[in-house]
């Protein structure tokens, strides 16, 4: 959800990072996604990017998770048009 929706919108400048963080917090709380970030048994299945994002979200560092995602996309040269 971060990479495909919020990260892409921030990269295209449709949402600011602070607004995206607020919306992400609301969705995470409403849908109770926090419970899925506690289990780490499936970390080997994902790339380092997703492991990092999952760990940041586990400690509820939403802004940093979004900022890291956007920074990685900028370094890779993704535009999400």
Phi and psi in radians as a Rosetta constraint file:
Dihedral C 1 N 2 CA 2 C 2 CIRCULARHARMONIC -1.170 0.35
Dihedral N 2 CA 2 C 2 N 3 CIRCULARHARMONIC -0.867 0.35
Dihedral C 2 N 3 CA 3 C 3 CIRCULARHARMONIC -1.208 0.35
Dihedral N 3 CA 3 C 3 N 4 CIRCULARHARMONIC -0.765 0.35
Dihedral C 3 N 4 CA 4 C 4 CIRCULARHARMONIC -1.450 0.35
Dihedral N 4 CA 4 C 4 N 5 CIRCULARHARMONIC -0.512 0.35
Dihedral C 4 N 5 CA 5 C 5 CIRCULARHARMONIC -1.923 0.35
Dihedral N 5 CA 5 C 5 N 6 CIRCULARHARMONIC -1.180 0.35
Dihedral C 5 N 6 CA 6 C 6 CIRCULARHARMONIC -1.225 0.35
Dihedral N 6 CA 6 C 6 N 7 CIRCULARHARMONIC -0.738 0.35
Dihedral C 6 N 7 CA 7 C 7 CIRCULARHARMONIC -1.080 0.35
Dihedral N 7 CA 7 C 7 N 8 CIRCULARHARMONIC -0.723 0.35
Dihedral C 7 N 8 CA 8 C 8 CIRCULARHARMONIC -1.162 0.35
Dihedral N 8 CA 8 C 8 N 9 CIRCULARHARMONIC -0.728 0.35
Dihedral C 8 N 9 CA 9 C 9 CIRCULARHARMONIC -1.145 0.35
Dihedral N 9 CA 9 C 9 N 10 CIRCULARHARMONIC -0.658 0.35
Dihedral C 9 N 10 CA 10 C 10 CIRCULARHARMONIC -1.188 0.35
Dihedral N 10 CA 10 C 10 N 11 CIRCULARHARMONIC -0.669 0.35
Dihedral C 10 N 11 CA 11 C 11 CIRCULARHARMONIC -1.157 0.35
Dihedral N 11 CA 11 C 11 N 12 CIRCULARHARMONIC -0.644 0.35
Dihedral C 11 N 12 CA 12 C 12 CIRCULARHARMONIC -1.455 0.35
Dihedral N 12 CA 12 C 12 N 13 CIRCULARHARMONIC -0.003 0.35
Dihedral C 12 N 13 CA 13 C 13 CIRCULARHARMONIC 1.134 0.35
Dihedral N 13 CA 13 C 13 N 14 CIRCULARHARMONIC 0.538 0.35
Dihedral C 13 N 14 CA 14 C 14 CIRCULARHARMONIC -1.490 0.35
Dihedral N 14 CA 14 C 14 N 15 CIRCULARHARMONIC -0.456 0.35
Dihedral C 14 N 15 CA 15 C 15 CIRCULARHARMONIC -2.332 0.35
Dihedral N 15 CA 15 C 15 N 16 CIRCULARHARMONIC 2.528 0.35
Dihedral C 15 N 16 CA 16 C 16 CIRCULARHARMONIC -1.438 0.35
Dihedral N 16 CA 16 C 16 N 17 CIRCULARHARMONIC 2.825 0.35
Dihedral C 16 N 17 CA 17 C 17 CIRCULARHARMONIC -1.087 0.35
Dihedral N 17 CA 17 C 17 N 18 CIRCULARHARMONIC -0.678 0.35
Dihedral C 17 N 18 CA 18 C 18 CIRCULARHARMONIC -1.196 0.35
Dihedral N 18 CA 18 C 18 N 19 CIRCULARHARMONIC -0.701 0.35
Dihedral C 18 N 19 CA 19 C 19 CIRCULARHARMONIC -1.164 0.35
Dihedral N 19 CA 19 C 19 N 20 CIRCULARHARMONIC -0.715 0.35
Dihedral C 19 N 20 CA 20 C 20 CIRCULARHARMONIC -1.128 0.35
Dihedral N 20 CA 20 C 20 N 21 CIRCULARHARMONIC -0.670 0.35
Dihedral C 20 N 21 CA 21 C 21 CIRCULARHARMONIC -1.090 0.35
Dihedral N 21 CA 21 C 21 N 22 CIRCULARHARMONIC -0.768 0.35
Dihedral C 21 N 22 CA 22 C 22 CIRCULARHARMONIC -1.074 0.35
Dihedral N 22 CA 22 C 22 N 23 CIRCULARHARMONIC -0.784 0.35
Dihedral C 22 N 23 CA 23 C 23 CIRCULARHARMONIC -1.155 0.35
Dihedral N 23 CA 23 C 23 N 24 CIRCULARHARMONIC -0.699 0.35
Dihedral C 23 N 24 CA 24 C 24 CIRCULARHARMONIC -1.120 0.35
Dihedral N 24 CA 24 C 24 N 25 CIRCULARHARMONIC -0.743 0.35
Dihedral C 24 N 25 CA 25 C 25 CIRCULARHARMONIC -1.018 0.35
Dihedral N 25 CA 25 C 25 N 26 CIRCULARHARMONIC -0.767 0.35
Dihedral C 25 N 26 CA 26 C 26 CIRCULARHARMONIC -1.109 0.35
Dihedral N 26 CA 26 C 26 N 27 CIRCULARHARMONIC -0.783 0.35
Dihedral C 26 N 27 CA 27 C 27 CIRCULARHARMONIC -1.149 0.35
Dihedral N 27 CA 27 C 27 N 28 CIRCULARHARMONIC -0.767 0.35
Dihedral C 27 N 28 CA 28 C 28 CIRCULARHARMONIC -1.060 0.35
Dihedral N 28 CA 28 C 28 N 29 CIRCULARHARMONIC -0.714 0.35
Dihedral C 28 N 29 CA 29 C 29 CIRCULARHARMONIC -1.243 0.35
Dihedral N 29 CA 29 C 29 N 30 CIRCULARHARMONIC -0.743 0.35
Dihedral C 29 N 30 CA 30 C 30 CIRCULARHARMONIC -1.184 0.35
Dihedral N 30 CA 30 C 30 N 31 CIRCULARHARMONIC -0.738 0.35
Dihedral C 30 N 31 CA 31 C 31 CIRCULARHARMONIC -1.564 0.35
Dihedral N 31 CA 31 C 31 N 32 CIRCULARHARMONIC -0.074 0.35
Dihedral C 31 N 32 CA 32 C 32 CIRCULARHARMONIC 1.023 0.35
Dihedral N 32 CA 32 C 32 N 33 CIRCULARHARMONIC 0.844 0.35
Dihedral C 32 N 33 CA 33 C 33 CIRCULARHARMONIC -1.341 0.35
Dihedral N 33 CA 33 C 33 N 34 CIRCULARHARMONIC -0.266 0.35
Dihedral C 33 N 34 CA 34 C 34 CIRCULARHARMONIC -1.028 0.35
Dihedral N 34 CA 34 C 34 N 35 CIRCULARHARMONIC -0.539 0.35
Dihedral C 34 N 35 CA 35 C 35 CIRCULARHARMONIC -1.134 0.35
Dihedral N 35 CA 35 C 35 N 36 CIRCULARHARMONIC -0.525 0.35
Dihedral C 35 N 36 CA 36 C 36 CIRCULARHARMONIC -1.353 0.35
Dihedral N 36 CA 36 C 36 N 37 CIRCULARHARMONIC -0.303 0.35
Dihedral C 36 N 37 CA 37 C 37 CIRCULARHARMONIC -1.466 0.35
Dihedral N 37 CA 37 C 37 N 38 CIRCULARHARMONIC -0.219 0.35
Dihedral C 37 N 38 CA 38 C 38 CIRCULARHARMONIC -1.302 0.35
Dihedral N 38 CA 38 C 38 N 39 CIRCULARHARMONIC -0.714 0.35
Dihedral C 38 N 39 CA 39 C 39 CIRCULARHARMONIC -1.267 0.35
Dihedral N 39 CA 39 C 39 N 40 CIRCULARHARMONIC 2.204 0.35
Dihedral C 39 N 40 CA 40 C 40 CIRCULARHARMONIC -1.987 0.35
Dihedral N 40 CA 40 C 40 N 41 CIRCULARHARMONIC 0.208 0.35
Dihedral C 40 N 41 CA 41 C 41 CIRCULARHARMONIC -1.197 0.35
Dihedral N 41 CA 41 C 41 N 42 CIRCULARHARMONIC -0.361 0.35
Dihedral C 41 N 42 CA 42 C 42 CIRCULARHARMONIC -1.795 0.35
Dihedral N 42 CA 42 C 42 N 43 CIRCULARHARMONIC 0.259 0.35
Dihedral C 42 N 43 CA 43 C 43 CIRCULARHARMONIC -1.079 0.35
Dihedral N 43 CA 43 C 43 N 44 CIRCULARHARMONIC -0.565 0.35
Dihedral C 43 N 44 CA 44 C 44 CIRCULARHARMONIC -1.196 0.35
Dihedral N 44 CA 44 C 44 N 45 CIRCULARHARMONIC -0.294 0.35
Dihedral C 44 N 45 CA 45 C 45 CIRCULARHARMONIC -1.356 0.35
Dihedral N 45 CA 45 C 45 N 46 CIRCULARHARMONIC -0.367 0.35
Dihedral C 45 N 46 CA 46 C 46 CIRCULARHARMONIC -1.876 0.35
Dihedral N 46 CA 46 C 46 N 47 CIRCULARHARMONIC 2.855 0.35
Dihedral C 46 N 47 CA 47 C 47 CIRCULARHARMONIC -1.289 0.35
Dihedral N 47 CA 47 C 47 N 48 CIRCULARHARMONIC 2.982 0.35
Dihedral C 47 N 48 CA 48 C 48 CIRCULARHARMONIC -1.094 0.35
Dihedral N 48 CA 48 C 48 N 49 CIRCULARHARMONIC -0.587 0.35
Dihedral C 48 N 49 CA 49 C 49 CIRCULARHARMONIC -1.045 0.35
Dihedral N 49 CA 49 C 49 N 50 CIRCULARHARMONIC -0.834 0.35
Dihedral C 49 N 50 CA 50 C 50 CIRCULARHARMONIC -1.262 0.35
Dihedral N 50 CA 50 C 50 N 51 CIRCULARHARMONIC -0.565 0.35
Dihedral C 50 N 51 CA 51 C 51 CIRCULARHARMONIC -1.112 0.35
Dihedral N 51 CA 51 C 51 N 52 CIRCULARHARMONIC -0.755 0.35
Dihedral C 51 N 52 CA 52 C 52 CIRCULARHARMONIC -1.109 0.35
Dihedral N 52 CA 52 C 52 N 53 CIRCULARHARMONIC -0.805 0.35
Dihedral C 52 N 53 CA 53 C 53 CIRCULARHARMONIC -1.080 0.35
Dihedral N 53 CA 53 C 53 N 54 CIRCULARHARMONIC -0.714 0.35
Dihedral C 53 N 54 CA 54 C 54 CIRCULARHARMONIC -1.112 0.35
Dihedral N 54 CA 54 C 54 N 55 CIRCULARHARMONIC -0.708 0.35
Dihedral C 54 N 55 CA 55 C 55 CIRCULARHARMONIC -1.192 0.35
Dihedral N 55 CA 55 C 55 N 56 CIRCULARHARMONIC -0.679 0.35
Dihedral C 55 N 56 CA 56 C 56 CIRCULARHARMONIC -1.132 0.35
Dihedral N 56 CA 56 C 56 N 57 CIRCULARHARMONIC -0.715 0.35
Dihedral C 56 N 57 CA 57 C 57 CIRCULARHARMONIC -1.227 0.35
Dihedral N 57 CA 57 C 57 N 58 CIRCULARHARMONIC -0.518 0.35
Dihedral C 57 N 58 CA 58 C 58 CIRCULARHARMONIC -1.047 0.35
Dihedral N 58 CA 58 C 58 N 59 CIRCULARHARMONIC -0.672 0.35
Dihedral C 58 N 59 CA 59 C 59 CIRCULARHARMONIC -1.651 0.35
Dihedral N 59 CA 59 C 59 N 60 CIRCULARHARMONIC 0.236 0.35
Dihedral C 59 N 60 CA 60 C 60 CIRCULARHARMONIC 1.039 0.35
Dihedral N 60 CA 60 C 60 N 61 CIRCULARHARMONIC 0.713 0.35
Dihedral C 60 N 61 CA 61 C 61 CIRCULARHARMONIC -1.720 0.35
Dihedral N 61 CA 61 C 61 N 62 CIRCULARHARMONIC 1.224 0.35
Dihedral C 61 N 62 CA 62 C 62 CIRCULARHARMONIC -1.160 0.35
Dihedral N 62 CA 62 C 62 N 63 CIRCULARHARMONIC -0.800 0.35
Dihedral C 62 N 63 CA 63 C 63 CIRCULARHARMONIC -1.080 0.35
Dihedral N 63 CA 63 C 63 N 64 CIRCULARHARMONIC -0.786 0.35
Dihedral C 63 N 64 CA 64 C 64 CIRCULARHARMONIC -1.145 0.35
Dihedral N 64 CA 64 C 64 N 65 CIRCULARHARMONIC -0.670 0.35
Dihedral C 64 N 65 CA 65 C 65 CIRCULARHARMONIC -1.096 0.35
Dihedral N 65 CA 65 C 65 N 66 CIRCULARHARMONIC -0.773 0.35
Dihedral C 65 N 66 CA 66 C 66 CIRCULARHARMONIC -1.152 0.35
Dihedral N 66 CA 66 C 66 N 67 CIRCULARHARMONIC -0.725 0.35
Dihedral C 66 N 67 CA 67 C 67 CIRCULARHARMONIC -1.115 0.35
Dihedral N 67 CA 67 C 67 N 68 CIRCULARHARMONIC -0.715 0.35
Dihedral C 67 N 68 CA 68 C 68 CIRCULARHARMONIC -1.128 0.35
Dihedral N 68 CA 68 C 68 N 69 CIRCULARHARMONIC -0.766 0.35
Dihedral C 68 N 69 CA 69 C 69 CIRCULARHARMONIC -1.067 0.35
Dihedral N 69 CA 69 C 69 N 70 CIRCULARHARMONIC -0.804 0.35
Dihedral C 69 N 70 CA 70 C 70 CIRCULARHARMONIC -1.143 0.35
Dihedral N 70 CA 70 C 70 N 71 CIRCULARHARMONIC -0.703 0.35
Dihedral C 70 N 71 CA 71 C 71 CIRCULARHARMONIC -1.115 0.35
Dihedral N 71 CA 71 C 71 N 72 CIRCULARHARMONIC -0.731 0.35
Dihedral C 71 N 72 CA 72 C 72 CIRCULARHARMONIC -1.115 0.35
Dihedral N 72 CA 72 C 72 N 73 CIRCULARHARMONIC -0.726 0.35
Dihedral C 72 N 73 CA 73 C 73 CIRCULARHARMONIC -1.108 0.35
Dihedral N 73 CA 73 C 73 N 74 CIRCULARHARMONIC -0.676 0.35
Dihedral C 73 N 74 CA 74 C 74 CIRCULARHARMONIC -1.150 0.35
Dihedral N 74 CA 74 C 74 N 75 CIRCULARHARMONIC -0.717 0.35
Dihedral C 74 N 75 CA 75 C 75 CIRCULARHARMONIC -1.129 0.35
Dihedral N 75 CA 75 C 75 N 76 CIRCULARHARMONIC -0.707 0.35
Dihedral C 75 N 76 CA 76 C 76 CIRCULARHARMONIC -1.315 0.35
Dihedral N 76 CA 76 C 76 N 77 CIRCULARHARMONIC -0.284 0.35
Dihedral C 76 N 77 CA 77 C 77 CIRCULARHARMONIC 1.496 0.35
Dihedral N 77 CA 77 C 77 N 78 CIRCULARHARMONIC 0.382 0.35
Dihedral C 77 N 78 CA 78 C 78 CIRCULARHARMONIC -1.329 0.35
Dihedral N 78 CA 78 C 78 N 79 CIRCULARHARMONIC 2.497 0.35
Dihedral C 78 N 79 CA 79 C 79 CIRCULARHARMONIC -2.014 0.35
Dihedral N 79 CA 79 C 79 N 80 CIRCULARHARMONIC -0.416 0.35
Dihedral C 79 N 80 CA 80 C 80 CIRCULARHARMONIC 0.940 0.35
Dihedral N 80 CA 80 C 80 N 81 CIRCULARHARMONIC 0.951 0.35
